[in-house]
Amino acid sequence: MDTCIKSAFAALLLISCLKAESWPQFRGKEGAATRVSADTLPTEWGDNKHVEWKTELPGPGSSSPVFFEDKLFVTCYVGYGTDPRDPGDPNDLGRQLICIERSSGKILWNRSVDLANPEDDYRGYIMEHGYASSTPVTDGENVYAFFGKSGVHAFTVDGTPLWSQQVGSDSSNRRWGSGASPVLYQDLLIVNAADEGRAVIAFDKKTGEERWRKESKSLELAYGTPQLRTKDGKTELLLAMPYEVWCLDPATGKPIWTVPTEMPGNICPSVVTTADMAFAFGGYPRKSSVAIKDGKILWTGKSTTYVPTPLAYGDHLYWVSDDAEVICMETATGKVITDRDLEGLRGSSKRSVYASMLRFGNHLMVVTRRNGTFVFEANPEMKQVAHNHLEDSSDFNASPALSQDTIYLRSNRFLYAISK
């Protein structure tokens, strides 16, 4: 009897914990990439250690998993471009939104999205990230997925289709496809459709009606996810693009300020924010970083990142760059405190990291594409404390999702739940 009571209590406790948690968008709540209370998350794992479940996905993708309570969502693509040796017919490209039971790894439902407009050909950098690179977003009632030239699609969390909207069919001069993820603000779904329509567009999240649109030729090659922050009691929407950083009113799309920068070319990372500062990274071929305070440039620097988005924690910024440089920088001055090569990397460091840095408790974590996951102490020294491998030869391009006791790690083949 005691065993039955204990088992029932454990099950109820699990359900209670699942109902209390969410990681609803790219880089988690408020895009902060942080799980503050995470003492029960493992720092070490492997195929036979701390893998709670492993679910095979219908196709590859670079989008991150998100979850609300016991439902986890992730996107993938099928058909065209899934085999680099033989991409196939572009008309056979399909995209899917998948719902997975977080407690078991069971696929609850799968919804396909038809190809609305031809995507950029499977060549160049599209071969690096594919056709499902935008992370979905959920408010617990509905889930929203962005599939580039095939538009924005809303479903209930039970998989019932609600609405679909197109955002454009253009391409940038690079023809690299989409990378930005949608975000929610009050009753709006906000999408960076820079590649498809040179616009940031806000839709009514319930009906799909367009509420505002901010267009500019400057948006070409702006691949970052819009970042929301609250400053002096007001919410702002920030987005970096070549030679500019925008701050908009998310309710109307009207500019609050625009800051010129010297970052040319494509801008991939999201803007990183603190209470009173904003930081932009990227550029090509001249890469740089810039700090903005009160609508003015505070400092500029040469240490930067091309794809991953850094993490703000305390008085510092932390990241591992796409070329595997471990970097810590002071937010106030841009002074670089730590700059070293990632230890234990096999093969070339070039384009070895696409995922963004995350923090859980007193640890930092970054996923490399082909060399496992690295864990560091969350302080300026960034001492490496673990290097974890899984026997999965596919690419790991996505940033993980974190619950209080589980890491959800996505590769091009599988979704893993890792817990003690």
BELJORA-V320607 format. One record per pair of residues at least 4 apart in sequence whose C-alpha atoms are under 8 Angstrom apart, sorted by the first residue. I is the first residue (numbers start at 0). GAP is how many residues later the second one is. Records with the same first field share a line. If there is no record, write none. Layout:
BEGIN
I = GAP, GAP
END
This chain:
BEGIN
0 = 4
1 = 4
2 = 4
3 = 4
4 = 4
5 = 4
6 = 4
7 = 4
8 = 4
9 = 4
10 = 4
11 = 4
12 = 4
13 = 4
14 = 4
15 = 4
16 = 4
17 = 51, 52, 85
18 = 49, 50, 51
19 = 49
20 = 47, 48, 382, 383
21 = 7, 44, 45, 46, 47, 381
22 = 4, 5, 6, 43, 44, 45, 378, 379, 380
23 = 4, 5, 42, 43, 44, 113, 114, 115
24 = 4, 5, 6, 41, 110, 111, 112, 113, 157, 158
25 = 5, 38, 40, 109, 110, 111, 155
26 = 4, 5, 6, 7, 329, 331, 372, 374
27 = 4, 5, 6, 38, 373, 374
28 = 4, 5
29 = 197, 198, 199
30 = 196, 197
31 = 279, 280
32 = 278, 324, 325, 326
33 = 324, 325, 326
34 = 324, 325, 326, 367, 368, 369
35 = 323, 324, 325
36 = 323, 324, 367
37 = 322, 323, 365, 366, 367
38 = 321, 322, 365, 366
39 = 364, 365, 379, 380
40 = 319, 363, 364, 365, 366, 378, 379
41 = 8, 363, 364, 376, 377, 378
42 = 332, 342, 343
43 = 342, 343, 344
44 = 4, 5, 6, 343, 344, 373
45 = 4, 5, 342, 343, 344
46 = 4, 342, 343, 344
49 = 368, 369, 370
50 = 365, 366, 367, 368
51 = 364, 365, 366, 367
52 = 51, 52, 363, 364, 365
53 = 51, 360, 361, 362, 363
54 = 50, 51, 359, 360, 361
55 = 357, 358, 359
56 = 19, 355, 356, 357, 358
57 = 18, 19, 20, 355
58 = 17, 18, 19, 23, 353, 354
59 = 16, 17, 18, 22, 70, 72, 351, 352, 353
60 = 14, 15, 16, 68, 69, 70, 71, 72, 336, 337, 350, 351
61 = 14, 67, 68, 70, 71, 72, 334, 335, 336, 349, 350
62 = 11, 12, 13, 69, 70, 71, 72, 73, 334, 335, 336
63 = 10, 70, 71, 72, 334, 335, 336, 337, 346
64 = 7, 8, 9, 10, 70, 71, 334, 335, 336, 343, 344, 345
65 = 6, 7, 8, 69, 70, 71, 72, 335
66 = 4, 5, 6, 35, 71, 334
67 = 4, 70, 71, 72
68 = 71
69 = 31, 32, 33
70 = 28, 29, 30, 31, 86
71 = 27, 28, 29, 30
72 = 24, 25, 26, 27, 63
73 = 23, 24, 25, 61, 62
74 = 20, 21, 22, 23, 57, 60, 61, 70
75 = 19, 20, 21, 22, 55, 56
76 = 5, 16, 17, 18, 19, 53, 54, 55
77 = 4, 15, 16, 17, 18
78 = 9, 13, 14, 15
79 = 7, 8, 9, 10, 11, 12, 13, 14
80 = 5, 6, 7, 9, 12, 41, 46, 49
81 = 5
82 = 4, 5
83 = 43
86 = 35
87 = 4
88 = 4
89 = 28, 29, 31
90 = 24, 27
92 = 22
93 = 18, 19, 20, 21
94 = 17, 18, 19, 20, 36, 37, 52
95 = 14, 15, 16, 17
96 = 13, 14, 15, 16, 48
97 = 9, 10, 11, 12, 13
98 = 8, 9, 10, 11, 58, 60
99 = 5, 6, 7, 8, 9
100 = 4, 5, 6, 7
101 = 4
104 = 312
108 = 49, 50
109 = 49
110 = 48
112 = 37
113 = 36
114 = 35
115 = 33, 34, 35
116 = 32, 33, 52
117 = 31, 51
118 = 29, 30, 58
119 = 6, 51, 55, 56, 57
120 = 5, 54
121 = 4, 5, 8
122 = 4
123 = 4, 52
124 = 4, 51
125 = 4, 5, 50, 51
128 = 4, 268
130 = 16, 46, 47
131 = 15
132 = 45, 46, 47, 48
133 = 11, 12, 13, 44, 45, 46, 47, 48
134 = 10, 11, 45, 46, 47
135 = 7, 8, 9, 10, 45, 46
136 = 6, 7, 8, 44, 45, 46, 47
137 = 4, 5, 6
138 = 4, 45
139 = 17
140 = 15, 16
141 = 12, 13, 14, 15
142 = 11, 12, 13, 14
143 = 8, 9, 10, 11, 38
144 = 7, 8, 9, 37
145 = 4, 5, 6, 7, 35, 36, 45
146 = 4, 5, 31
147 = 4, 19, 29, 30, 45, 47, 48
148 = 17, 18, 19, 20, 21, 47
149 = 16
150 = 13, 14, 15, 16, 17
151 = 12, 13, 14, 15
152 = 8, 9, 10, 11, 12
153 = 7, 8, 9, 10, 51
154 = 4, 5, 6, 7, 8
155 = 4, 5, 6
161 = 44, 45
162 = 44, 45
163 = 44
164 = 43
166 = 26, 29, 30, 34
167 = 25, 28, 29
168 = 27, 28
169 = 25, 26, 27
170 = 4, 5, 6, 24, 25
171 = 4, 5, 23, 24, 48, 49
173 = 47
176 = 18
177 = 17, 18, 45
178 = 44, 45, 46, 89
179 = 11, 12, 13, 43, 44, 45, 46
180 = 10, 11, 43, 44, 45
181 = 7, 8, 9, 10, 43, 44
182 = 6, 7, 8, 42, 43
183 = 4, 5, 6
184 = 4, 5, 65, 66
186 = 17, 18, 19
187 = 14, 15, 16, 17, 23, 63
188 = 13, 14, 15, 16
189 = 10, 11, 12, 13, 36
190 = 9, 10, 11, 35
191 = 7, 8, 9, 31, 32, 33, 34
192 = 4, 5, 6, 7, 8
193 = 4, 5, 6, 25, 26, 27, 28, 29
194 = 24, 25, 26, 27, 28
196 = 18
197 = 17, 18, 19, 20, 21, 22
198 = 14, 15, 16, 17, 20
199 = 13, 14, 15
200 = 9, 10, 11, 12, 13
201 = 8, 9, 10, 11
202 = 4, 5, 6, 7, 8, 9
203 = 4, 5, 6, 7
204 = 4
210 = 41
211 = 40, 41
212 = 40
213 = 39, 40
214 = 4
217 = 23, 24, 26
218 = 22, 23
219 = 21, 22, 46
220 = 20, 21, 44, 45, 46
221 = 18, 19, 20, 44, 45, 46
222 = 18, 43, 44, 45, 46
223 = 15, 16, 43, 44, 45, 46, 47
224 = 14, 44, 45, 46
225 = 11, 12, 13, 44, 45
226 = 10, 11, 12, 43, 44, 45, 46
227 = 7, 8, 9, 10
228 = 6, 7, 8, 44, 46
229 = 4, 5, 6, 45
230 = 4, 5, 44, 45
234 = 14, 15
235 = 11, 12, 13, 14
236 = 9, 10, 11, 12, 13
237 = 7, 8, 9, 10, 33
238 = 6, 7, 8, 31, 32
239 = 4, 5, 6, 27, 30, 31, 40
240 = 4, 25, 26
241 = 19, 20, 21, 22, 23, 24, 25, 41
242 = 17, 18, 19, 20, 21
243 = 14, 15, 16, 17, 18, 19
244 = 13, 14, 15, 16, 35
245 = 9, 10, 11, 12, 13
246 = 8, 9, 10, 11
247 = 4, 5, 6, 7, 8, 9
248 = 4, 5, 6, 7
249 = 4
256 = 38
257 = 37
258 = 36, 37, 38
260 = 29
262 = 4, 19, 20, 21, 23, 24, 25, 26
263 = 19, 20, 21, 22, 23
264 = 18, 19, 20
265 = 16, 17, 18
266 = 14, 15, 16, 17, 39
267 = 13, 14, 38, 39, 40
268 = 11, 12, 13, 36, 37, 38, 39, 40, 41
269 = 10, 11, 39
270 = 7, 8, 9, 10, 38
271 = 6, 7, 8, 37, 38, 39, 40
272 = 4, 5, 6, 39
273 = 4, 38
275 = 17, 18
276 = 14, 15, 16, 17
277 = 13, 14, 15
278 = 10, 11, 12, 13
279 = 9, 10, 11
280 = 6, 7, 8, 9, 23, 24, 25
281 = 5, 6, 7, 22, 23, 24, 25
282 = 4, 5, 23
286 = 15, 16, 17, 18, 19
287 = 12, 13, 14, 15, 16, 17
288 = 11, 12, 13, 14, 15
289 = 7, 8, 9, 10, 11
290 = 6, 7, 8, 9, 40, 43
291 = 4, 5, 6, 7
292 = 4, 5
298 = 34, 35
299 = 34
300 = 33
302 = 33
303 = 17
304 = 4, 5, 14, 15, 16, 17
305 = 15, 16
306 = 14, 15, 46, 47, 48
307 = 11, 12, 13, 14, 45, 46, 47, 48, 49
308 = 10, 46, 47, 48
309 = 7, 8, 9, 10, 46, 47
310 = 6, 7, 8, 45, 46, 47, 48
311 = 4, 5, 6
312 = 4, 5
314 = 15, 16, 17
315 = 12, 13, 14, 15, 64
316 = 11, 12, 13, 14
317 = 8, 9, 10, 11, 39
318 = 7, 8, 9, 37, 38
319 = 4, 5, 6, 7, 22, 33, 36, 37, 46
320 = 4, 5, 6, 32
321 = 27, 28, 29, 30, 31, 32
322 = 26, 27, 28, 29, 30
323 = 17, 18, 25, 26, 27, 28, 29
324 = 14, 15, 16, 17
325 = 12, 13, 14, 15, 16, 56
326 = 9, 10, 11, 12, 13
327 = 8, 9, 10, 11, 52, 53, 54
328 = 5, 6, 7, 8, 9, 51
329 = 4, 5, 6, 7
330 = 4
336 = 43, 44
337 = 42, 43, 44
343 = 43
344 = 4, 26
345 = 25
347 = 4
351 = 16, 17, 18
352 = 14, 15, 16, 44
353 = 13, 14, 15, 43, 44
354 = 11, 12, 13, 14, 41, 42, 43, 44
355 = 10, 11, 43
356 = 7, 8, 9, 10, 42
357 = 6, 7, 8, 41
358 = 4, 5, 6, 19
359 = 4, 5, 42
361 = 15, 16
362 = 12, 13, 14, 15
363 = 11, 12, 13, 14
364 = 8, 9, 10, 11
365 = 7, 8, 9, 33
366 = 5, 6, 7, 29, 30, 31, 32, 33
367 = 4, 5, 6, 28, 29
368 = 26, 27, 28
369 = 23, 24, 25, 26
370 = 18
371 = 15, 16, 17, 18
372 = 14, 15, 16
373 = 10, 11, 12, 13, 14
374 = 9, 10, 11, 12
375 = 6, 7, 8, 9, 10
376 = 4, 5, 6, 7, 8
377 = 4
378 = 4
391 = 19, 21
393 = 17, 18, 19
394 = 16, 17
395 = 14, 15, 16
396 = 13, 14, 15
397 = 11, 12, 13
398 = 10, 11
399 = 7, 8, 9, 10
400 = 6, 7, 8
401 = 4, 5, 6
402 = 4
404 = 14, 15
405 = 11, 12, 13, 14
406 = 9, 10, 11, 12
407 = 7, 8, 9, 10
408 = 6, 7, 8, 9
409 = 4, 5, 6
410 = 4
END
